Amino acid sequence: MTRKLLILTIAGILLLGGICGVTEAANFPAFSTKTLDGQIVTNSIFSGHKLTMINFWATWCPPCVGEMPDLGKLGRNMPEDTQLIGLLLDGTTAGEIREAKSILARANADFLQILPNGEMNPVLNNITAIPTTIFVDSDGRIVGNPIVGARSESSYRSAIETALKSL
């Protein structure tokens, strides 16, 4: 999804009074994509952890960038058997990838960053505001409620604890 299309989609939904967040989805779809550093990853990244927190963000989103230092702290101190992944929505050009790397470096946020692709559309099509954060269990099932908007490290930590209890 191009940056302009994403902006127009989000603006249209918000102007029409749409619901922010991710609508109910049973599973995160199978995928093969690249990390911000060009490595190939698949949905098997979920299987090694009881819970994965996925933060959908973009370089042009001030709340997304603003919460990155808290996410960096969280990423370095995740609870046992959990992981944090960023899903960069606007990493379609070399310039956007450079900008994302710069933002992450300034925020000391070195957790895994992946890029979206068409295989993820069942989830991506339901993201109506960013940042949005969802939780996925080791089988790829989306669990708990999405978190819409920027949060603090402690708020995310509380959400992780709640999601873990639901497993």
WOKA-V852921 format. One line per field, one symbol per residue. ss: DSSP state (H for helix, E for strand, - for the rest). Layout:
# WOKA-V852921
ss: ???
This chain:
# WOKA-V852921
ss: --HHHHHHHHHHHHH-----------E----EEEE----EEEHHHH----EEEEEEE----HHHHHHHHHHHHHHH-----EEEEEEE-----HHHHHHHHHHHHH-----EEEE--HHHHHHH-------EEEEEE---EEEEEEEE----HHHHHHHHHHHHH--
